Amino acid sequence: MFKKNILRQFFERNGFAVCARLAEVLGMKVKSVRLFFIYASFTTLIGGFLIYLTLAFWLKLKDMIYTKRSSVFDI
């Protein structure tokens, strides 16, 4: 039980005030830093999904264009 409290206090002291500490170091408002992290997380999530869809579309298009046609001599 004692170690659990020490671990919790360590993370509360060093891990939870990241935006506040970063804003203090940069001389910005905490709200601006938090909004930046929120926007950045959504951008990377949506951006990765869009890249995936684009590559899937290109591969499908390539398969439609470069399909192997049967030769006249295969009949």
mmJSON file of the N, C-alpha and C atoms, coordinates in Angstrom:
{"data_MODEL":{"atom_site":{
"group_PDB":["ATOM","ATOM","ATOM","ATOM","ATOM","ATOM","ATOM","ATOM","ATOM","ATOM","ATOM","ATOM","ATOM","ATOM","ATOM","ATOM","ATOM","ATOM","ATOM","ATOM","ATOM","ATOM","ATOM","ATOM","ATOM","ATOM","ATOM","ATOM","ATOM","ATOM","ATOM","ATOM","ATOM","ATOM","ATOM","ATOM","ATOM","ATOM","ATOM","ATOM","ATOM","ATOM","ATOM","ATOM","ATOM","ATOM","ATOM","ATOM","ATOM","ATOM","ATOM","ATOM","ATOM","ATOM","ATOM","ATOM","ATOM","ATOM","ATOM","ATOM","ATOM","ATOM","ATOM","ATOM","ATOM","ATOM","ATOM","ATOM","ATOM","ATOM","ATOM","ATOM","ATOM","ATOM","ATOM","ATOM","ATOM","ATOM","ATOM","ATOM","ATOM","ATOM","ATOM","ATOM","ATOM","ATOM","ATOM","ATOM","ATOM","ATOM","ATOM","ATOM","ATOM","ATOM","ATOM","ATOM","ATOM","ATOM","ATOM","ATOM","ATOM","ATOM","ATOM","ATOM","ATOM","ATOM","ATOM","ATOM","ATOM","ATOM","ATOM","ATOM","ATOM","ATOM","ATOM","ATOM","ATOM","ATOM","ATOM","ATOM","ATOM","ATOM","ATOM","ATOM","ATOM","ATOM","ATOM","ATOM","ATOM","ATOM","ATOM","ATOM","ATOM","ATOM","ATOM","ATOM","ATOM","ATOM","ATOM","ATOM","ATOM","ATOM","ATOM","ATOM","ATOM","ATOM","ATOM","ATOM","ATOM","ATOM","ATOM","ATOM","ATOM","ATOM","ATOM","ATOM","ATOM","ATOM","ATOM","ATOM","ATOM","ATOM","ATOM","ATOM","ATOM","ATOM","ATOM","ATOM","ATOM","ATOM","ATOM","ATOM","ATOM","ATOM","ATOM","ATOM","ATOM","ATOM","ATOM","ATOM","ATOM","ATOM","ATOM","ATOM","ATOM","ATOM","ATOM","ATOM","ATOM","ATOM","ATOM","ATOM","ATOM","ATOM","ATOM","ATOM","ATOM","ATOM","ATOM","ATOM","ATOM","ATOM","ATOM","ATOM","ATOM","ATOM","ATOM","ATOM","ATOM","ATOM","ATOM","ATOM","ATOM","ATOM","ATOM","ATOM","ATOM","ATOM","ATOM","ATOM","ATOM","ATOM","ATOM","ATOM","ATOM"],
"id":[1,2,3,4,5,6,7,8,9,10,11,12,13,14,15,16,17,18,19,20,21,22,23,24,25,26,27,28,29,30,31,32,33,34,35,36,37,38,39,40,41,42,43,44,45,46,47,48,49,50,51,52,53,54,55,56,57,58,59,60,61,62,63,64,65,66,67,68,69,70,71,72,73,74,75,76,77,78,79,80,81,82,83,84,85,86,87,88,89,90,91,92,93,94,95,96,97,98,99,100,101,102,103,104,105,106,107,108,109,110,111,112,113,114,115,116,117,118,119,120,121,122,123,124,125,126,127,128,129,130,131,132,133,134,135,136,137,138,139,140,141,142,143,144,145,146,147,148,149,150,151,152,153,154,155,156,157,158,159,160,161,162,163,164,165,166,167,168,169,170,171,172,173,174,175,176,177,178,179,180,181,182,183,184,185,186,187,188,189,190,191,192,193,194,195,196,197,198,199,200,201,202,203,204,205,206,207,208,209,210,211,212,213,214,215,216,217,218,219,220,221,222,223,224,225],
"type_symbol":["N","C","C","N","C","C","N","C","C","N","C","C","N","C","C","N","C","C","N","C","C","N","C","C","N","C","C","N","C","C","N","C","C","N","C","C","N","C","C","N","C","C","N","C","C","N","C","C","N","C","C","N","C","C","N","C","C","N","C","C","N","C","C","N","C","C","N","C","C","N","C","C","N","C","C","N","C","C","N","C","C","N","C","C","N","C","C","N","C","C","N","C","C","N","C","C","N","C","C","N","C","C","N","C","C","N","C","C","N","C","C","N","C","C","N","C","C","N","C","C","N","C","C","N","C","C","N","C","C","N","C","C","N","C","C","N","C","C","N","C","C","N","C","C","N","C","C","N","C","C","N","C","C","N","C","C","N","C","C","N","C","C","N","C","C","N","C","C","N","C","C","N","C","C","N","C","C","N","C","C","N","C","C","N","C","C","N","C","C","N","C","C","N","C","C","N","C","C","N","C","C","N","C","C","N","C","C","N","C","C","N","C","C","N","C","C","N","C","C","N","C","C","N","C","C"],
"label_atom_id":["N","CA","C","N","CA","C","N","CA","C","N","CA","C","N","CA","C","N","CA","C","N","CA","C","N","CA","C","N","CA","C","N","CA","C","N","CA","C","N","CA","C","N","CA","C","N","CA","C","N","CA","C","N","CA","C","N","CA","C","N","CA","C","N","CA","C","N","CA","C","N","CA","C","N","CA","C","N","CA","C","N","CA","C","N","CA","C","N","CA","C","N","CA","C","N","CA","C","N","CA","C","N","CA","C","N","CA","C","N","CA","C","N","CA","C","N","CA","C","N","CA","C","N","CA","C","N","CA","C","N","CA","C","N","CA","C","N","CA","C","N","CA","C","N","CA","C","N","CA","C","N","CA","C","N","CA","C","N","CA","C","N","CA","C","N","CA","C","N","CA","C","N","CA","C","N","CA","C","N","CA","C","N","CA","C","N","CA","C","N","CA","C","N","CA","C","N","CA","C","N","CA","C","N","CA","C","N","CA","C","N","CA","C","N","CA","C","N","CA","C","N","CA","C","N","CA","C","N","CA","C","N","CA","C","N","CA","C","N","CA","C","N","CA","C","N","CA","C","N","CA","C","N","CA","C","N","CA","C","N","CA","C"],
"label_alt_id":[null,null,null,null,null,null,null,null,null,null,null,null,null,null,null,null,null,null,null,null,null,null,null,null,null,null,null,null,null,null,null,null,null,null,null,null,null,null,null,null,null,null,null,null,null,null,null,null,null,null,null,null,null,null,null,null,null,null,null,null,null,null,null,null,null,null,null,null,null,null,null,null,null,null,null,null,null,null,null,null,null,null,null,null,null,null,null,null,null,null,null,null,null,null,null,null,null,null,null,null,null,null,null,null,null,null,null,null,null,null,null,null,null,null,null,null,null,null,null,null,null,null,null,null,null,null,null,null,null,null,null,null,null,null,null,null,null,null,null,null,null,null,null,null,null,null,null,null,null,null,null,null,null,null,null,null,null,null,null,null,null,null,null,null,null,null,null,null,null,null,null,null,null,null,null,null,null,null,null,null,null,null,null,null,null,null,null,null,null,null,null,null,null,null,null,null,null,null,null,null,null,null,null,null,null,null,null,null,null,null,null,null,null,null,null,null,null,null,null,null,null,null,null,null,null],
"label_comp_id":["MET","MET","MET","PHE","PHE","PHE","LYS","LYS","LYS","LYS","LYS","LYS","ASN","ASN","ASN","ILE","ILE","ILE","LEU","LEU","LEU","ARG","ARG","ARG","GLN","GLN","GLN","PHE","PHE","PHE","PHE","PHE","PHE","GLU","GLU","GLU","ARG","ARG","ARG","ASN","ASN","ASN","GLY","GLY","GLY","PHE","PHE","PHE","ALA","ALA","ALA","VAL","VAL","VAL","CYS","CYS","CYS","ALA","ALA","ALA","ARG","ARG","ARG","LEU","LEU","LEU","ALA","ALA","ALA","GLU","GLU","GLU","VAL","VAL","VAL","LEU","LEU","LEU","GLY","GLY","GLY","MET","MET","MET","LYS","LYS","LYS","VAL","VAL","VAL","LYS","LYS","LYS","SER","SER","SER","VAL","VAL","VAL","ARG","ARG","ARG","LEU","LEU","LEU","PHE","PHE","PHE","PHE","PHE","PHE","ILE","ILE","ILE","TYR","TYR","TYR","ALA","ALA","ALA","SER","SER","SER","PHE","PHE","PHE","THR","THR","THR","THR","THR","THR","LEU","LEU","LEU","ILE","ILE","ILE","GLY","GLY","GLY","GLY","GLY","GLY","PHE","PHE","PHE","LEU","LEU","LEU","ILE","ILE","ILE","TYR","TYR","TYR","LEU","LEU","LEU","THR","THR","THR","LEU","LEU","LEU","ALA","ALA","ALA","PHE","PHE","PHE","TRP","TRP","TRP","LEU","LEU","LEU","LYS","LYS","LYS","LEU","LEU","LEU","LYS","LYS","LYS","ASP","ASP","ASP","MET","MET","MET","ILE","ILE","ILE","TYR","TYR","TYR","THR","THR","THR","LYS","LYS","LYS","ARG","ARG","ARG","SER","SER","SER","SER","SER","SER","VAL","VAL","VAL","PHE","PHE","PHE","ASP","ASP","ASP","ILE","ILE","ILE"],
"label_asym_id":["A","A","A","A","A","A","A","A","A","A","A","A","A","A","A","A","A","A","A","A","A","A","A","A","A","A","A","A","A","A","A","A","A","A","A","A","A","A","A","A","A","A","A","A","A","A","A","A","A","A","A","A","A","A","A","A","A","A","A","A","A","A","A","A","A","A","A","A","A","A","A","A","A","A","A","A","A","A","A","A","A","A","A","A","A","A","A","A","A","A","A","A","A","A","A","A","A","A","A","A","A","A","A","A","A","A","A","A","A","A","A","A","A","A","A","A","A","A","A","A","A","A","A","A","A","A","A","A","A","A","A","A","A","A","A","A","A","A","A","A","A","A","A","A","A","A","A","A","A","A","A","A","A","A","A","A","A","A","A","A","A","A","A","A","A","A","A","A","A","A","A","A","A","A","A","A","A","A","A","A","A","A","A","A","A","A","A","A","A","A","A","A","A","A","A","A","A","A","A","A","A","A","A","A","A","A","A","A","A","A","A","A","A","A","A","A","A","A","A","A","A","A","A","A","A"],
"label_entity_id":["1","1","1","1","1","1","1","1","1","1","1","1","1","1","1","1","1","1","1","1","1","1","1","1","1","1","1","1","1","1","1","1","1","1","1","1","1","1","1","1","1","1","1","1","1","1","1","1","1","1","1","1","1","1","1","1","1","1","1","1","1","1","1","1","1","1","1","1","1","1","1","1","1","1","1","1","1","1","1","1","1","1","1","1","1","1","1","1","1","1","1","1","1","1","1","1","1","1","1","1","1","1","1","1","1","1","1","1","1","1","1","1","1","1","1","1","1","1","1","1","1","1","1","1","1","1","1","1","1","1","1","1","1","1","1","1","1","1","1","1","1","1","1","1","1","1","1","1","1","1","1","1","1","1","1","1","1","1","1","1","1","1","1","1","1","1","1","1","1","1","1","1","1","1","1","1","1","1","1","1","1","1","1","1","1","1","1","1","1","1","1","1","1","1","1","1","1","1","1","1","1","1","1","1","1","1","1","1","1","1","1","1","1","1","1","1","1","1","1","1","1","1","1","1","1"],
"label_seq_id":[1,1,1,2,2,2,3,3,3,4,4,4,5,5,5,6,6,6,7,7,7,8,8,8,9,9,9,10,10,10,11,11,11,12,12,12,13,13,13,14,14,14,15,15,15,16,16,16,17,17,17,18,18,18,19,19,19,20,20,20,21,21,21,22,22,22,23,23,23,24,24,24,25,25,25,26,26,26,27,27,27,28,28,28,29,29,29,30,30,30,31,31,31,32,32,32,33,33,33,34,34,34,35,35,35,36,36,36,37,37,37,38,38,38,39,39,39,40,40,40,41,41,41,42,42,42,43,43,43,44,44,44,45,45,45,46,46,46,47,47,47,48,48,48,49,49,49,50,50,50,51,51,51,52,52,52,53,53,53,54,54,54,55,55,55,56,56,56,57,57,57,58,58,58,59,59,59,60,60,60,61,61,61,62,62,62,63,63,63,64,64,64,65,65,65,66,66,66,67,67,67,68,68,68,69,69,69,70,70,70,71,71,71,72,72,72,73,73,73,74,74,74,75,75,75],
"pdbx_PDB_ins_code":[null,null,null,null,null,null,null,null,null,null,null,null,null,null,null,null,null,null,null,null,null,null,null,null,null,null,null,null,null,null,null,null,null,null,null,null,null,null,null,null,null,null,null,null,null,null,null,null,null,null,null,null,null,null,null,null,null,null,null,null,null,null,null,null,null,null,null,null,null,null,null,null,null,null,null,null,null,null,null,null,null,null,null,null,null,null,null,null,null,null,null,null,null,null,null,null,null,null,null,null,null,null,null,null,null,null,null,null,null,null,null,null,null,null,null,null,null,null,null,null,null,null,null,null,null,null,null,null,null,null,null,null,null,null,null,null,null,null,null,null,null,null,null,null,null,null,null,null,null,null,null,null,null,null,null,null,null,null,null,null,null,null,null,null,null,null,null,null,null,null,null,null,null,null,null,null,null,null,null,null,null,null,null,null,null,null,null,null,null,null,null,null,null,null,null,null,null,null,null,null,null,null,null,null,null,null,null,null,null,null,null,null,null,null,null,null,null,null,null,null,null,null,null,null,null],
"Cartn_x":[0.817,0.0,0.863,1.949,2.837,3.513,3.961,4.621,3.652,2.401,1.397,1.211,1.214,1.076,2.296,3.469,4.692,4.684,4.276,4.215,3.188,2.036,1.002,1.467,2.104,2.601,3.691,4.537,5.579,4.96,3.95,3.32,2.509,1.87,1.134,2.068,3.216,4.148,4.882,5.269,6.116,5.392,4.228,3.607,2.357,1.618,0.309,0.302,1.284,1.282,2.154,2.13,3.004,2.649,1.378,0.974,1.265,1.025,1.273,2.759,3.571,5.022,5.56,5.076,5.527,5.103,3.89,3.413,4.226,4.587,5.393,6.777,7.377,8.709,8.654,7.602,7.492,6.888,6.334,5.722,4.389,3.628,2.344,1.225,-0.012,-1.158,-1.292,-1.73,-1.905,-2.984,-4.015,-5.112,-4.606,-3.698,-3.153,-2.344,-1.569,-0.76,-1.654,-2.679,-3.606,-4.334,-4.791,-5.461,-4.518,-3.248,-2.286,-2.163,-2.068,-1.954,-3.209,-4.372,-5.619,-5.674,-5.366,-5.394,-4.344,-3.177,-2.118,-2.508,-3.164,-3.561,-4.634,-5.599,-6.613,-6.013,-5.082,-4.456,-3.686,-2.923,-2.168,-3.086,-4.145,-5.077,-5.775,-6.313,-7.038,-6.079,-4.89,-3.911,-3.459,-3.214,-2.821,-3.909,-5.149,-6.272,-6.429,-6.243,-6.349,-5.235,-4.033,-2.931,-3.235,-3.773,-4.141,-5.186,-6.224,-7.263,-6.723,-5.838,-5.246,-4.417,-3.591,-2.772,-3.639,-4.699,-5.597,-6.274,-6.661,-7.278,-6.29,-5.043,-4.037,-3.765,-3.679,-3.441,-4.614,-5.823,-7.008,-7.024,-6.682,-6.637,-5.557,-4.406,-3.325,-3.745,-4.426,-4.894,-5.93,-6.742,-7.744,-7.101,-6.039,-5.395,-4.474,-3.68,-2.677,-3.119,-4.331,-4.772,-4.113,-3.804,-3.151,-4.212,-3.98,-4.931,-4.503,-5.475,-5.127,-4.63,-3.685,-3.088,-3.944,-3.797,-4.5,-4.018,-2.768,-2.182,-2.545,-3.191,-3.591,-4.88,-5.577,-6.868,-6.694],
"Cartn_y":[-1.187,0.0,1.254,1.204,2.359,2.661,1.602,1.805,2.34,1.939,2.417,3.928,4.429,5.87,6.627,6.059,6.714,6.793,5.709,5.686,6.692,6.749,7.696,9.133,9.432,10.783,11.167,10.211,10.488,10.904,10.145,10.481,11.768,12.017,13.27,14.472,14.33,15.445,15.656,14.572,14.708,14.519,13.92,13.592,14.35,14.833,15.384,16.864,17.602,19.042,19.396,18.539,18.746,20.032,20.227,21.432,22.695,22.653,23.83,24.155,23.132,23.373,23.852,23.244,23.652,25.088,25.439,26.807,27.792,27.394,28.27,28.496,27.435,27.553,28.406,28.216,28.945,30.339,30.62,31.926,32.075,30.998,31.01,30.721,30.799,30.415,28.901,28.336,26.886,26.409,27.219,26.856,26.678,27.522,27.431,26.156,25.794,24.583,23.349,23.327,22.185,22.062,23.184,23.15,22.649,23.045,22.561,21.042,20.477,19.025,18.315,18.893,18.292,18.321,19.468,19.583,18.683,18.6,17.753,16.274,15.847,14.438,14.109,15.003,14.757,14.805,15.702,15.819,14.558,14.016,12.804,11.608,11.538,10.428,10.479,11.629,11.771,11.707,12.296,12.274,10.867,10.049,8.661,7.88,8.112,7.416,7.855,9.139,9.625,9.069,8.966,8.371,6.913,6.192,4.795,4.664,5.492,5.42,5.779,6.755,7.146,6.017,5.389,4.274,3.09,2.806,1.717,2.017,3.27,3.653,3.5,3.948,3.817,2.356,1.501,0.079,-0.541,-0.186,-0.694,-0.198,1.059,1.625,0.951,0.706,0.021,-1.382,-2.082,-3.428,-3.406,-2.372,-2.285,-1.971,-1.198,-0.802,-1.906,-2.466,-3.442,-4.876,-5.214,-6.601,-7.433,-8.655,-9.528,-10.012,-9.703,-10.1,-11.444,-12.244,-13.54,-13.341,-14.119,-14.006,-14.737,-14.345,-15.008,-16.45,-16.691,-18.017,-18.974,-18.473,-19.335,-20.077,-19.743,-20.372,-21.763],
"Cartn_z":[0.0,0.0,0.0,0.74,0.849,-0.488,-1.193,-2.489,-3.532,-3.432,-4.371,-4.235,-3.0,-2.777,-3.275,-3.077,-3.551,-5.074,-5.716,-7.182,-7.698,-7.067,-7.472,-7.289,-6.184,-5.936,-6.921,-7.302,-8.294,-9.625,-10.084,-11.361,-11.28,-10.153,-10.012,-10.029,-9.41,-9.339,-10.667,-11.34,-12.526,-13.848,-13.86,-15.122,-15.482,-14.506,-14.804,-15.134,-14.803,-15.051,-16.248,-17.257,-18.414,-19.145,-19.433,-20.166,-19.365,-18.078,-17.248,-17.183,-17.031,-16.97,-18.31,-19.391,-20.717,-21.018,-20.648,-20.856,-20.038,-18.844,-17.989,-18.596,-19.122,-19.731,-20.993,-21.804,-23.065,-22.907,-21.748,-21.521,-22.233,-22.312,-23.005,-22.012,-22.498,-21.68,-21.7,-20.594,-20.49,-21.457,-21.625,-22.523,-23.957,-24.403,-25.753,-25.947,-24.95,-25.046,-25.079,-24.251,-24.241,-25.568,-26.116,-27.419,-28.514,-28.449,-29.428,-29.367,-28.166,-28.033,-28.531,-28.272,-28.758,-30.278,-30.867,-32.326,-32.976,-32.381,-32.946,-32.908,-31.841,-31.769,-32.803,-32.99,-34.016,-35.413,-35.651,-36.965,-37.317,-36.389,-36.689,-36.871,-36.117,-36.26,-37.608,-37.95,-39.209,-40.395,-40.256,-41.34,-41.677,-40.683,-40.932,-41.628,-41.235,-41.865,-43.321,-43.607,-44.983,-45.868,-45.325,-46.094,-46.4,-45.421,-45.633,-46.739,-46.711,-47.747,-49.127,-49.197,-50.475,-51.067,-50.234,-50.731,-51.158,-50.421,-50.802,-52.136,-52.348,-53.619,-54.772,-54.575,-55.629,-55.976,-54.965,-55.234,-55.986,-55.622,-56.317,-57.758,-57.96,-59.307,-60.145,-59.549,-60.261,-60.675,-59.791,-60.123,-61.232,-61.294,-62.351,-63.696,-63.702,-64.959,-65.471,-64.58,-64.999,-64.747,-65.112,-64.977,-66.059,-65.727,-66.697,-67.687,-68.931,-69.98,-70.545,-70.844,-71.433,-72.859,-73.218,-74.545,-75.573,-76.798,-77.884,-78.0,-77.667,-77.836,-76.702,-75.629,-74.519,-74.786,-75.845,-76.147,-76.547],
"occupancy":[1.0,1.0,1.0,1.0,1.0,1.0,1.0,1.0,1.0,1.0,1.0,1.0,1.0,1.0,1.0,1.0,1.0,1.0,1.0,1.0,1.0,1.0,1.0,1.0,1.0,1.0,1.0,1.0,1.0,1.0,1.0,1.0,1.0,1.0,1.0,1.0,1.0,1.0,1.0,1.0,1.0,1.0,1.0,1.0,1.0,1.0,1.0,1.0,1.0,1.0,1.0,1.0,1.0,1.0,1.0,1.0,1.0,1.0,1.0,1.0,1.0,1.0,1.0,1.0,1.0,1.0,1.0,1.0,1.0,1.0,1.0,1.0,1.0,1.0,1.0,1.0,1.0,1.0,1.0,1.0,1.0,1.0,1.0,1.0,1.0,1.0,1.0,1.0,1.0,1.0,1.0,1.0,1.0,1.0,1.0,1.0,1.0,1.0,1.0,1.0,1.0,1.0,1.0,1.0,1.0,1.0,1.0,1.0,1.0,1.0,1.0,1.0,1.0,1.0,1.0,1.0,1.0,1.0,1.0,1.0,1.0,1.0,1.0,1.0,1.0,1.0,1.0,1.0,1.0,1.0,1.0,1.0,1.0,1.0,1.0,1.0,1.0,1.0,1.0,1.0,1.0,1.0,1.0,1.0,1.0,1.0,1.0,1.0,1.0,1.0,1.0,1.0,1.0,1.0,1.0,1.0,1.0,1.0,1.0,1.0,1.0,1.0,1.0,1.0,1.0,1.0,1.0,1.0,1.0,1.0,1.0,1.0,1.0,1.0,1.0,1.0,1.0,1.0,1.0,1.0,1.0,1.0,1.0,1.0,1.0,1.0,1.0,1.0,1.0,1.0,1.0,1.0,1.0,1.0,1.0,1.0,1.0,1.0,1.0,1.0,1.0,1.0,1.0,1.0,1.0,1.0,1.0,1.0,1.0,1.0,1.0,1.0,1.0,1.0,1.0,1.0,1.0,1.0,1.0,1.0,1.0,1.0,1.0,1.0,1.0],
"B_iso_or_equiv":[0.0,0.0,0.0,0.0,0.0,0.0,0.0,0.0,0.0,0.0,0.0,0.0,0.0,0.0,0.0,0.0,0.0,0.0,0.0,0.0,0.0,0.0,0.0,0.0,0.0,0.0,0.0,0.0,0.0,0.0,0.0,0.0,0.0,0.0,0.0,0.0,0.0,0.0,0.0,0.0,0.0,0.0,0.0,0.0,0.0,0.0,0.0,0.0,0.0,0.0,0.0,0.0,0.0,0.0,0.0,0.0,0.0,0.0,0.0,0.0,0.0,0.0,0.0,0.0,0.0,0.0,0.0,0.0,0.0,0.0,0.0,0.0,0.0,0.0,0.0,0.0,0.0,0.0,0.0,0.0,0.0,0.0,0.0,0.0,0.0,0.0,0.0,0.0,0.0,0.0,0.0,0.0,0.0,0.0,0.0,0.0,0.0,0.0,0.0,0.0,0.0,0.0,0.0,0.0,0.0,0.0,0.0,0.0,0.0,0.0,0.0,0.0,0.0,0.0,0.0,0.0,0.0,0.0,0.0,0.0,0.0,0.0,0.0,0.0,0.0,0.0,0.0,0.0,0.0,0.0,0.0,0.0,0.0,0.0,0.0,0.0,0.0,0.0,0.0,0.0,0.0,0.0,0.0,0.0,0.0,0.0,0.0,0.0,0.0,0.0,0.0,0.0,0.0,0.0,0.0,0.0,0.0,0.0,0.0,0.0,0.0,0.0,0.0,0.0,0.0,0.0,0.0,0.0,0.0,0.0,0.0,0.0,0.0,0.0,0.0,0.0,0.0,0.0,0.0,0.0,0.0,0.0,0.0,0.0,0.0,0.0,0.0,0.0,0.0,0.0,0.0,0.0,0.0,0.0,0.0,0.0,0.0,0.0,0.0,0.0,0.0,0.0,0.0,0.0,0.0,0.0,0.0,0.0,0.0,0.0,0.0,0.0,0.0,0.0,0.0,0.0,0.0,0.0,0.0,0.0,0.0,0.0,0.0,0.0,0.0],
"pdbx_formal_charge":[null,null,null,null,null,null,null,null,null,null,null,null,null,null,null,null,null,null,null,null,null,null,null,null,null,null,null,null,null,null,null,null,null,null,null,null,null,null,null,null,null,null,null,null,null,null,null,null,null,null,null,null,null,null,null,null,null,null,null,null,null,null,null,null,null,null,null,null,null,null,null,null,null,null,null,null,null,null,null,null,null,null,null,null,null,null,null,null,null,null,null,null,null,null,null,null,null,null,null,null,null,null,null,null,null,null,null,null,null,null,null,null,null,null,null,null,null,null,null,null,null,null,null,null,null,null,null,null,null,null,null,null,null,null,null,null,null,null,null,null,null,null,null,null,null,null,null,null,null,null,null,null,null,null,null,null,null,null,null,null,null,null,null,null,null,null,null,null,null,null,null,null,null,null,null,null,null,null,null,null,null,null,null,null,null,null,null,null,null,null,null,null,null,null,null,null,null,null,null,null,null,null,null,null,null,null,null,null,null,null,null,null,null,null,null,null,null,null,null,null,null,null,null,null,null],
"auth_seq_id":[1,1,1,2,2,2,3,3,3,4,4,4,5,5,5,6,6,6,7,7,7,8,8,8,9,9,9,10,10,10,11,11,11,12,12,12,13,13,13,14,14,14,15,15,15,16,16,16,17,17,17,18,18,18,19,19,19,20,20,20,21,21,21,22,22,22,23,23,23,24,24,24,25,25,25,26,26,26,27,27,27,28,28,28,29,29,29,30,30,30,31,31,31,32,32,32,33,33,33,34,34,34,35,35,35,36,36,36,37,37,37,38,38,38,39,39,39,40,40,40,41,41,41,42,42,42,43,43,43,44,44,44,45,45,45,46,46,46,47,47,47,48,48,48,49,49,49,50,50,50,51,51,51,52,52,52,53,53,53,54,54,54,55,55,55,56,56,56,57,57,57,58,58,58,59,59,59,60,60,60,61,61,61,62,62,62,63,63,63,64,64,64,65,65,65,66,66,66,67,67,67,68,68,68,69,69,69,70,70,70,71,71,71,72,72,72,73,73,73,74,74,74,75,75,75],
"auth_comp_id":["MET","MET","MET","PHE","PHE","PHE","LYS","LYS","LYS","LYS","LYS","LYS","ASN","ASN","ASN","ILE","ILE","ILE","LEU","LEU","LEU","ARG","ARG","ARG","GLN","GLN","GLN","PHE","PHE","PHE","PHE","PHE","PHE","GLU","GLU","GLU","ARG","ARG","ARG","ASN","ASN","ASN","GLY","GLY","GLY","PHE","PHE","PHE","ALA","ALA","ALA","VAL","VAL","VAL","CYS","CYS","CYS","ALA","ALA","ALA","ARG","ARG","ARG","LEU","LEU","LEU","ALA","ALA","ALA","GLU","GLU","GLU","VAL","VAL","VAL","LEU","LEU","LEU","GLY","GLY","GLY","MET","MET","MET","LYS","LYS","LYS","VAL","VAL","VAL","LYS","LYS","LYS","SER","SER","SER","VAL","VAL","VAL","ARG","ARG","ARG","LEU","LEU","LEU","PHE","PHE","PHE","PHE","PHE","PHE","ILE","ILE","ILE","TYR","TYR","TYR","ALA","ALA","ALA","SER","SER","SER","PHE","PHE","PHE","THR","THR","THR","THR","THR","THR","LEU","LEU","LEU","ILE","ILE","ILE","GLY","GLY","GLY","GLY","GLY","GLY","PHE","PHE","PHE","LEU","LEU","LEU","ILE","ILE","ILE","TYR","TYR","TYR","LEU","LEU","LEU","THR","THR","THR","LEU","LEU","LEU","ALA","ALA","ALA","PHE","PHE","PHE","TRP","TRP","TRP","LEU","LEU","LEU","LYS","LYS","LYS","LEU","LEU","LEU","LYS","LYS","LYS","ASP","ASP","ASP","MET","MET","MET","ILE","ILE","ILE","TYR","TYR","TYR","THR","THR","THR","LYS","LYS","LYS","ARG","ARG","ARG","SER","SER","SER","SER","SER","SER","VAL","VAL","VAL","PHE","PHE","PHE","ASP","ASP","ASP","ILE","ILE","ILE"],
"auth_asym_id":["A","A","A","A","A","A","A","A","A","A","A","A","A","A","A","A","A","A","A","A","A","A","A","A","A","A","A","A","A","A","A","A","A","A","A","A","A","A","A","A","A","A","A","A","A","A","A","A","A","A","A","A","A","A","A","A","A","A","A","A","A","A","A","A","A","A","A","A","A","A","A","A","A","A","A","A","A","A","A","A","A","A","A","A","A","A","A","A","A","A","A","A","A","A","A","A","A","A","A","A","A","A","A","A","A","A","A","A","A","A","A","A","A","A","A","A","A","A","A","A","A","A","A","A","A","A","A","A","A","A","A","A","A","A","A","A","A","A","A","A","A","A","A","A","A","A","A","A","A","A","A","A","A","A","A","A","A","A","A","A","A","A","A","A","A","A","A","A","A","A","A","A","A","A","A","A","A","A","A","A","A","A","A","A","A","A","A","A","A","A","A","A","A","A","A","A","A","A","A","A","A","A","A","A","A","A","A","A","A","A","A","A","A","A","A","A","A","A","A","A","A","A","A","A","A"],
"auth_atom_id":["N","CA","C","N","CA","C","N","CA","C","N","CA","C","N","CA","C","N","CA","C","N","CA","C","N","CA","C","N","CA","C","N","CA","C","N","CA","C","N","CA","C","N","CA","C","N","CA","C","N","CA","C","N","CA","C","N","CA","C","N","CA","C","N","CA","C","N","CA","C","N","CA","C","N","CA","C","N","CA","C","N","CA","C","N","CA","C","N","CA","C","N","CA","C","N","CA","C","N","CA","C","N","CA","C","N","CA","C","N","CA","C","N","CA","C","N","CA","C","N","CA","C","N","CA","C","N","CA","C","N","CA","C","N","CA","C","N","CA","C","N","CA","C","N","CA","C","N","CA","C","N","CA","C","N","CA","C","N","CA","C","N","CA","C","N","CA","C","N","CA","C","N","CA","C","N","CA","C","N","CA","C","N","CA","C","N","CA","C","N","CA","C","N","CA","C","N","CA","C","N","CA","C","N","CA","C","N","CA","C","N","CA","C","N","CA","C","N","CA","C","N","CA","C","N","CA","C","N","CA","C","N","CA","C","N","CA","C","N","CA","C","N","CA","C","N","CA","C","N","CA","C","N","CA","C","N","CA","C","N","CA","C"],
"pdbx_PDB_model_num":[1,1,1,1,1,1,1,1,1,1,1,1,1,1,1,1,1,1,1,1,1,1,1,1,1,1,1,1,1,1,1,1,1,1,1,1,1,1,1,1,1,1,1,1,1,1,1,1,1,1,1,1,1,1,1,1,1,1,1,1,1,1,1,1,1,1,1,1,1,1,1,1,1,1,1,1,1,1,1,1,1,1,1,1,1,1,1,1,1,1,1,1,1,1,1,1,1,1,1,1,1,1,1,1,1,1,1,1,1,1,1,1,1,1,1,1,1,1,1,1,1,1,1,1,1,1,1,1,1,1,1,1,1,1,1,1,1,1,1,1,1,1,1,1,1,1,1,1,1,1,1,1,1,1,1,1,1,1,1,1,1,1,1,1,1,1,1,1,1,1,1,1,1,1,1,1,1,1,1,1,1,1,1,1,1,1,1,1,1,1,1,1,1,1,1,1,1,1,1,1,1,1,1,1,1,1,1,1,1,1,1,1,1,1,1,1,1,1,1,1,1,1,1,1,1]
}}}
